């Protein structure tokens, strides 16, 4: 396996006017077997969102250095920027939906659903959960209507977009809002600006005051928002994300600790080892051996 996590971009298709794609996961399995997508059973970072509804046999789905069991009616949500991998051993049946930030923002603005908000920063976050059978049937039916409309010529774009909004609405029902009900609109935007900056600059900036300056607020305000949203301080969130990114990289075979330390902005590997051990109670090498 390569030392670097493959970065997978969203490829626009002839359905670019729609803004998302829905397809049977069997298509991915076939392309993996042919060698075209040989990486999908290995951790790879995605630059788009994935919503995966499992419909058949049991298996696993790997998200951020942890394998989550999946079965019929399981739903997996993978945020842009996370790493994940598919199970090519068990090949569990599923319907896969992929879409970009731009399209998610467009739909979420209309229906106020934030299922792909940065909830991976919360200790309670799980990317996979099992739906009640009735809800799973409902969601499956909507995805079936979308798939059927994709085959029509010409396609009714507005109808498909309404159906996709319905998908997000149903998923939002199943995954209750975690922090947005505690904050007003301006506070949510401020916190999520911080998250965007953190995801971009974590290897360069580990000072909460600098992030506050970047997003145009005070350290006190930023700290308060972080505590309301996550029960963690801004500094604790910064450290949590650096450690998460370290784990993502360390979970890849053949990745050297020295390389990870450099990628995360540590001048000395010993400083990285101390930092990682402080937050995880184990060394990077110990984490690699158990992951």
C-alpha positions in Angstrom: 0.0 0.0 0.0 1.2 3.5 -0.6 2.3 5.6 2.3 -0.1 8.4 1.5 -3.9 8.2 1.8 -5.4 8.3 -1.6 -7.4 11.6 -2.1 -10.5 10.9 -4.2 -12.2 13.8 -5.9 -15.8 14.0 -7.0 -16.0 13.4 -10.8 -18.8 15.3 -12.5 -20.9 13.0 -14.7 -23.5 13.7 -17.4 -25.9 14.2 -14.5 -24.0 17.3 -13.3 -27.3 19.3 -13.4 -28.7 17.1 -10.7 -25.7 17.5 -8.3 -25.6 14.0 -6.9 -25.3 10.4 -8.0 -27.2 7.3 -6.7 -26.0 3.9 -7.7 -25.8 0.2 -6.6 -22.6 -0.5 -4.7 -22.2 -3.6 -6.9 -20.9 -1.2 -9.6 -18.0 -0.3 -7.2 -17.3 -3.9 -6.5 -17.1 -4.8 -10.2 -14.8 -1.8 -10.9 -12.6 -2.8 -8.0 -12.4 -6.4 -9.3 -11.4 -5.1 -12.7 -8.6 -3.0 -11.2 -10.1 0.3 -12.0 -10.9 1.1 -8.4 -8.4 -1.2 -6.7 -8.0 1.2 -3.7 -11.6 1.1 -2.4 -11.0 -1.6 0.2 -8.1 0.5 1.6 -8.4 3.7 3.6 -8.9 6.6 1.1 -9.9 10.2 1.8 -13.0 11.6 0.0 -13.5 15.1 -1.2 -17.3 14.7 -1.2 -20.0 13.2 1.0 -21.2 9.6 1.0 -24.6 8.3 2.2 -24.6 4.5 2.2 -27.8 2.5 2.8 -27.0 -1.1 3.4 -29.7 -3.5 2.1 -28.4 -7.0 2.5 -25.8 -9.2 4.0 -23.6 -8.2 6.9 -20.1 -6.8 6.7 -18.0 -3.8 7.8 -17.4 -0.3 6.8 -14.1 1.4 7.8 -14.3 5.1 8.8 -11.5 7.0 10.4 -9.3 4.1 11.7 -12.3 2.1 13.0 -14.3 -0.7 11.4 -18.1 -0.4 12.0 -20.3 -3.4 11.6 -23.0 -3.0 9.0 -26.1 -5.1 8.1 -29.5 -4.7 6.4 -31.0 -1.3 7.2 -27.7 0.2 8.4 -26.9 3.7 7.3 -23.4 5.1 7.1 -22.6 8.8 6.7 -19.1 9.8 5.6 -18.2 13.5 5.7 -16.1 15.2 3.2 -12.5 14.9 4.4 -12.9 11.7 6.3 -11.2 8.5 5.3 -13.1 5.3 4.7 -12.9 1.9 3.0 -15.4 -0.6 1.6 -15.6 -4.3 2.5 -14.6 -6.3 -0.5 -14.4 -9.5 1.5 -18.1 -9.7 2.4 -19.4 -7.3 -0.3 -22.5 -6.2 1.6 -25.3 -5.0 -0.6 -26.0 -1.3 -0.5 -27.2 1.8 -2.3 -24.6 4.6 -2.5 -25.3 8.3 -2.8 -22.4 10.7 -3.4 -22.6 14.5 -3.5 -20.5 17.6 -3.0 -20.5 20.4 -0.4 -22.0 22.8 -2.9 -25.0 20.7 -3.5 -25.5 19.8 0.1 -25.5 23.5 1.0 -28.0 24.2 -1.7 -30.4 21.5 -0.4 -29.8 22.1 3.3 -30.6 25.8 3.0 -34.1 24.9 1.8 -34.9 22.1 4.3 -32.6 23.0 7.3 -31.1 19.5 7.5 -27.5 19.4 8.7 -26.8 15.7 8.8 -23.3 16.2 7.4 -22.4 19.0 9.9 -18.9 18.5 11.5 -20.3 16.0 14.1 -17.1 14.0 13.9 -15.8 16.5 16.4 -18.2 15.2 19.0 -17.2 12.3 21.3 -20.7 10.8 20.8 -20.2 10.7 17.0 -20.8 7.5 15.2 -20.9 7.4 11.3 -23.0 4.2 11.3 -26.4 3.5 12.8 -29.2 1.0 12.3 -32.6 2.3 11.2 -36.0 1.0 12.2 -37.3 -1.3 9.4 -40.2 1.1 8.6 -37.9 4.0 8.2 -35.4 2.0 6.1 -38.2 0.9 3.7 -39.3 4.5 3.3 -35.8 5.7 2.6 -35.2 2.8 0.2 -38.5 3.7 -1.7 -37.4 7.3 -2.2 -34.0 6.2 -3.5 -35.8 3.8 -5.8 -37.9 6.7 -7.3 -34.7 8.6 -7.9 -33.0 5.7 -9.6 -36.1 5.2 -11.8 -36.2 8.9 -12.8 -32.4 8.8 -13.7 -33.4 6.4 -16.5 -36.0 8.7 -18.0 -35.2 10.9 -21.0 -35.5 13.7 -20.5 -35.0 13.6 -16.7 -37.2 15.8 -14.5 -34.4 17.6 -12.7 -36.6 19.5 -10.2 -38.5 16.3 -9.3 -35.2 14.5 -8.6 -33.9 17.4 -6.5 -37.1 17.3 -4.4 -36.7 13.6 -3.9 -33.1 14.1 -2.8 -34.3 16.7 -0.3 -36.7 14.2 1.0 -33.9 11.7 1.5 -31.9 14.2 3.6 -35.1 15.1 5.5 -35.7 11.4 6.4 -32.1 10.9 7.4 -32.3 14.1 9.5 -35.3 12.5 11.4 -33.2 9.4 12.1 -30.2 11.3 13.2 -31.4 14.0 15.6 -29.7 17.4 15.6 -26.7 17.3 17.9 -25.8 20.9 18.6 -27.8 23.3 16.3 -30.8 23.6 18.6 -28.4 25.1 21.2 -27.1 27.9 19.0 -28.6 30.7 16.8 -27.8 31.0 13.1 -24.8 33.4 13.5 -23.3 31.2 16.2 -23.6 28.1 14.1 -21.9 29.9 11.1 -19.1 31.1 13.4 -18.5 27.7 14.8 -18.5 26.0 11.4 -16.1 28.7 10.0 -13.8 27.6 12.8 -14.2 24.0 11.8 -13.4 24.8 8.2 -10.2 26.7 9.2 -9.2 23.9 11.6 -9.6 21.3 8.9 -7.5 23.4 6.5 -4.8 24.7 8.9 -4.4 22.1 11.6 -0.8 21.3 10.6 0.2 25.0 10.8 -1.9 26.5 13.7 -2.6 24.9 17.1 -3.3 28.2 18.9 -7.0 28.9 19.6 -6.3 32.7 19.6 -5.0 32.5 16.0 -8.2 30.7 14.9 -10.3 33.3 16.6 -8.5 36.0 14.6 -9.0 34.0 11.4 -12.7 33.8 11.7 -13.1 37.4 13.1 -14.2 36.8 16.6 -12.6 36.8 20.1 -11.0 33.9 21.9 -13.7 34.1 24.6 -16.5 33.8 22.0 -14.9 31.0 20.1 -14.3 29.1 23.3 -17.9 29.6 24.4 -19.2 28.3 21.0 -17.0 25.2 21.2 -18.2 24.4 24.7 -21.9 24.8 23.7 -21.4 22.7 20.5 -19.2 20.0 21.9 -18.6 20.4 25.6 -14.9 20.9 24.7 -12.8 24.0 24.7 -11.4 25.4 21.4 -7.9 24.1 22.4 -9.3 20.6 23.2 -11.0 20.6 19.7 -7.8 21.6 18.0 -5.9 18.8 19.8 -8.7 16.3 19.1 -8.5 17.1 15.4 -4.7 16.9 15.2 -4.8 13.5 17.0 -7.6 12.3 14.7 -5.6 13.2 11.6 -2.6 11.5 13.1 -4.6 8.3 13.7 -5.9 8.5 10.1 -2.4 8.6 8.8 -1.0 6.1 11.2 -3.7 3.6 10.3 -2.3 3.3 6.8 0.2 0.4 6.4 3.9 1.4 5.8 3.3 5.0 7.0 6.4 6.0 9.1 5.9 7.9 12.3 8.6 10.4 11.2 6.6 11.1 8.1 3.4 11.7 10.0 5.1 14.0 12.4 6.4 16.1 9.6 3.1 16.2 7.8 1.4 17.4 10.9 3.8 20.3 11.4 6.0 18.9 14.2 9.7 19.9 13.8 10.9 17.0 15.9 9.5 13.5 15.9 10.0 13.4 19.7 7.6 16.3 20.1 5.0 14.5 18.1 5.4 11.3 20.1 5.0 13.2 23.4 2.0 15.1 22.0 0.3 11.9 20.7 1.0 10.0 24.0 -0.3 12.9 26.1 -3.7 12.7 24.3 -4.0 8.9 23.7 -1.9 7.4 26.5 0.0 5.4 23.9 2.9 6.1 21.4 2.2 6.4 17.7 4.1 3.1 17.2 1.8 1.4 19.8 -1.3 2.8 18.0 0.0 1.5 14.6 0.5 -2.0 16.1 -3.1 -2.2 17.4 -4.8 -0.6 14.4 
